[in-house]
């Protein structure tokens, strides 16, 4: 057995070791050796001892997590959680918003505008608006077309009255009073041939219509056809005419030699 003088005890486990030993033979604890030996032996220890990973713990602060995008505090603009939105989705959202704006603009543009009747009173305008609502539901309906035509006629807007009267007559050609008012509208617009055509058709359909006979006589007189005018004045006078119309007929018969006669201010209204 090796003597204690020739051995060295391990300061960690107390095991005896040869005098020249650098590490304890029992626990591999470093033994006190000269500086020259400590420099020469580490490589030798590394070869003889199994390699192990030494983890350095720092009790003064927690372990730092491995750096990543989230730990740097970076997020895509306008979002949280680091999730980006595909560009096609942004394009779809923008296109949808544009379509919605365009549809709203088209809807506003298609809103029906209040009907304008120059010279109409407030009750007449209210009536015109109600009639226009009916026509938006059915533009061919005779009743609303006649009503709006009469409103324009009564306010002196004869050009605006014509299309409503014509639509009503397409629906019902036997509306004699409407045809008479259409003929008078043409007369007041200076369209004598059209006035003659409509009033002759009214007289053909209803020979006993005193107002149609009277208005046709006025048109003939304006055209210079005095004898035709006289014949229809007399025909109207022979029918059941209102007293105011009979008086006007007598005046016009006395003025047959004059030309350029328009419908007189006292022209009777058509029921």
C-alpha positions in Angstrom: 0.0 0.0 0.0 1.4 3.4 -0.8 2.5 5.4 2.3 0.8 8.6 3.3 4.0 10.5 2.6 3.9 9.4 -1.0 0.3 10.0 -1.4 -2.0 13.0 -1.5 -5.5 13.0 -0.1 -8.4 14.5 -2.1 -9.7 17.7 -0.5 -13.2 16.7 -1.6 -13.6 13.0 -0.7 -10.4 12.3 1.3 -9.3 9.4 -0.9 -5.5 8.8 -1.1 -3.9 9.6 -4.4 -0.4 9.3 -5.9 1.8 12.3 -5.2 2.0 13.1 -8.9 -1.8 12.8 -9.4 -3.7 15.9 -10.7 -7.2 14.6 -10.3 -8.6 12.4 -7.5 -8.8 8.8 -8.6 -12.1 8.4 -6.8 -14.1 11.6 -7.6 -11.9 13.4 -10.2 -11.7 16.5 -8.0 -8.7 18.7 -8.9 -5.8 18.2 -6.5 -3.3 21.0 -5.6 -0.6 20.9 -8.2 2.1 23.3 -9.3 1.1 25.9 -11.9 3.1 24.2 -14.6 1.1 21.0 -14.1 -2.3 22.9 -14.2 -1.4 24.4 -17.6 -0.4 21.1 -19.1 -3.2 18.9 -17.7 -6.5 20.4 -18.9 -6.3 18.8 -22.4 -5.5 15.5 -20.9 -8.6 15.8 -18.6 -10.8 16.6 -21.5 -9.7 13.5 -23.3 -10.0 11.2 -20.3 -13.2 12.5 -18.8 -16.6 12.3 -20.6 -17.8 15.5 -22.2 -20.7 17.3 -20.5 -22.6 20.4 -21.0 -22.4 22.9 -18.2 -25.5 25.3 -18.0 -24.8 28.6 -16.3 -27.6 29.7 -14.2 -28.0 33.4 -13.2 -30.1 33.7 -10.1 -30.1 37.5 -10.3 -32.5 37.5 -13.3 -34.8 35.1 -15.2 -33.6 33.4 -18.3 -34.1 35.4 -21.4 -36.4 33.8 -24.0 -35.0 33.2 -27.4 -35.6 36.3 -29.6 -38.4 36.2 -32.2 -40.6 38.6 -34.1 -43.2 38.8 -31.4 -40.6 39.5 -28.6 -39.3 42.4 -30.6 -42.7 44.1 -30.3 -43.3 44.2 -34.1 -46.8 43.7 -35.5 -48.1 44.3 -39.0 -49.6 47.8 -39.4 -53.2 48.0 -38.2 -53.3 44.5 -36.8 -52.5 42.7 -33.5 -51.1 39.3 -32.8 -48.7 39.4 -35.8 -51.3 38.1 -38.3 -51.3 39.8 -41.7 -54.3 40.1 -44.1 -53.9 39.0 -47.7 -53.8 41.9 -50.2 -56.7 40.3 -52.2 -58.9 40.6 -49.2 -58.2 44.4 -48.9 -58.9 44.7 -52.6 -62.3 42.9 -52.2 -63.3 45.1 -49.3 -62.4 48.2 -51.3 -64.3 47.0 -54.3 -67.4 46.2 -52.2 -67.3 49.7 -50.7 -67.1 51.3 -54.2 -70.0 49.2 -55.5 -72.1 50.2 -52.5 -71.4 53.9 -53.1 -72.2 53.6 -56.8 -75.5 51.8 -56.1 -76.5 54.5 -53.6 -75.8 57.2 -56.2 -77.8 55.4 -58.8 -80.7 54.9 -56.4 -80.7 58.6 -55.5 -80.6 59.6 -59.2 -83.5 57.3 -60.0 -85.7 58.9 -57.3 -88.7 60.4 -59.0 -88.7 64.1 -59.1 -91.8 66.1 -58.1 -93.9 66.8 -61.2 -93.8 70.5 -62.3 -97.0 72.2 -63.5 -96.2 75.9 -64.2 -98.9 78.2 -62.9 -100.6 75.5 -60.8 -102.0 76.2 -57.3 -101.0 74.1 -54.3 -104.1 71.9 -54.5 -103.4 71.3 -58.2 -99.8 70.4 -57.5 -100.8 68.0 -54.8 -103.3 66.4 -57.2 -100.6 66.2 -59.9 -98.3 64.4 -57.5 -100.9 61.9 -56.6 -101.7 61.2 -60.3 -98.0 60.8 -61.1 -97.7 58.1 -58.4 -100.5 56.2 -60.1 -98.8 56.6 -63.5 -95.6 55.2 -62.1 -97.5 52.0 -61.3 -99.2 51.9 -64.7 -98.2 54.5 -67.3 -101.0 53.4 -69.7 -103.9 53.9 -67.2 -106.4 56.2 -68.8 -107.7 57.9 -65.7 -104.4 59.3 -64.3 -103.4 60.4 -67.9 -106.6 62.3 -68.3 -106.3 63.9 -64.9 -102.8 65.2 -65.6 -103.7 66.3 -69.1 -106.6 68.3 -67.6 -104.2 69.9 -65.0 -101.8 71.0 -67.7 -104.7 72.2 -69.9 -106.4 74.2 -67.1 -103.1 76.0 -66.4 -102.5 76.8 -70.0 -99.6 74.3 -70.5 -101.1 72.9 -73.7 -97.9 71.3 -75.0 -97.5 69.3 -71.8 -101.2 68.2 -71.9 -100.9 66.6 -75.3 -98.9 63.5 -74.5 -101.2 62.6 -71.5 -104.3 63.0 -73.7 -102.8 60.9 -76.4 -101.9 58.1 -74.0 -105.4 58.1 -72.6 -106.9 57.9 -76.1 -104.6 55.0 -77.0 -106.2 53.2 -74.1 -109.7 54.2 -74.9 -110.4 55.9 -78.3 -114.0 56.7 -77.3 -113.1 59.3 -74.7 -114.7 62.1 -76.8 -114.2 64.9 -74.3 -110.5 64.0 -74.1 -110.3 64.1 -77.9 -112.0 67.5 -78.0 -109.5 68.9 -75.4 -106.6 67.4 -77.5 -107.9 69.2 -80.6 -108.2 72.5 -78.7 -104.6 72.1 -77.3 -103.3 71.6 -80.9 -105.3 74.7 -82.0 -103.8 76.8 -79.2 -100.3 75.5 -80.2 -100.9 76.7 -83.8 -101.1 73.1 -85.1 -104.3 73.6 -87.0 -104.1 70.4 -89.2 -103.8 68.2 -86.1 -106.6 70.2 -84.3 -108.9 69.7 -87.4 -108.0 66.0 -87.5 -108.9 65.3 -83.8 -112.1 67.4 -83.8 -113.4 65.9 -87.0 -112.9 62.5 -85.5 -114.7 63.6 -82.4 -117.7 64.9 -84.4 -117.7 61.7 -86.5 -117.9 59.6 -83.3 -120.4 61.9 -81.6 -122.3 64.2 -84.0 -124.4 65.4 -81.1 -121.5 66.7 -79.1 -122.1 70.5 -79.1 -118.6 71.4 -77.8 -116.9 69.3 -80.5 -119.1 71.0 -83.2 -118.3 74.5 -81.8 -114.5 73.9 -81.5 -114.3 72.5 -85.0 -116.2 75.6 -86.3 -113.5 77.8 -84.6 -110.7 75.8 -86.2 -112.3 76.1 -89.7 -112.8 79.8 -89.2 -109.1 80.2 -88.2 -108.1 78.3 -91.3 -110.3 80.7 -93.4 -112.9 78.0 -94.2 -115.9 80.3 -93.5 -118.7 78.2 -94.9 -117.5 75.1 -93.0 -117.3 77.2 -89.9 -120.8 78.5 -90.4 -122.2 75.0 -90.8 -120.7 73.7 -87.6 -121.6 76.9 -85.6 -125.2 76.4 -86.7 -125.0 72.7 -85.9 -123.7 73.5 -82.4 -126.4 76.2 -81.9 -129.1 73.6 -82.7 -127.9 71.2 -80.1 -128.5 71.4 -76.4 -125.8 74.0 -75.7 -125.1 75.9 -72.5 -126.4 79.5 -72.5 -122.9 81.0 -72.4 -121.9 78.9 -75.5 -125.0 80.0 -77.4 -124.1 83.7 -76.8 -120.6 83.1 -78.1 -121.8 81.3 -81.2 -124.0 84.3 -82.1 -121.1 86.7 -81.7 -118.8 84.5 -83.9 -121.4 84.1 -86.6 -121.5 87.8 -86.9 -117.7 88.0 -87.3 -117.3 85.3 -89.9 -115.7 87.7 -92.4 -112.8 88.3 -89.9 -109.8 86.0 -89.9 -107.4 84.7 -87.3 -110.1 83.9 -84.8 -108.8 82.0 -81.7 -111.0 80.3 -79.1 -112.7 83.1 -77.2 -111.9 83.7 -73.5 -115.4 82.5 -72.6 -114.9 79.1 -74.1 -117.0 76.7 -72.0 -115.3 74.1 -69.9 -115.8 70.4 -70.9 -117.5 68.3 -68.1 
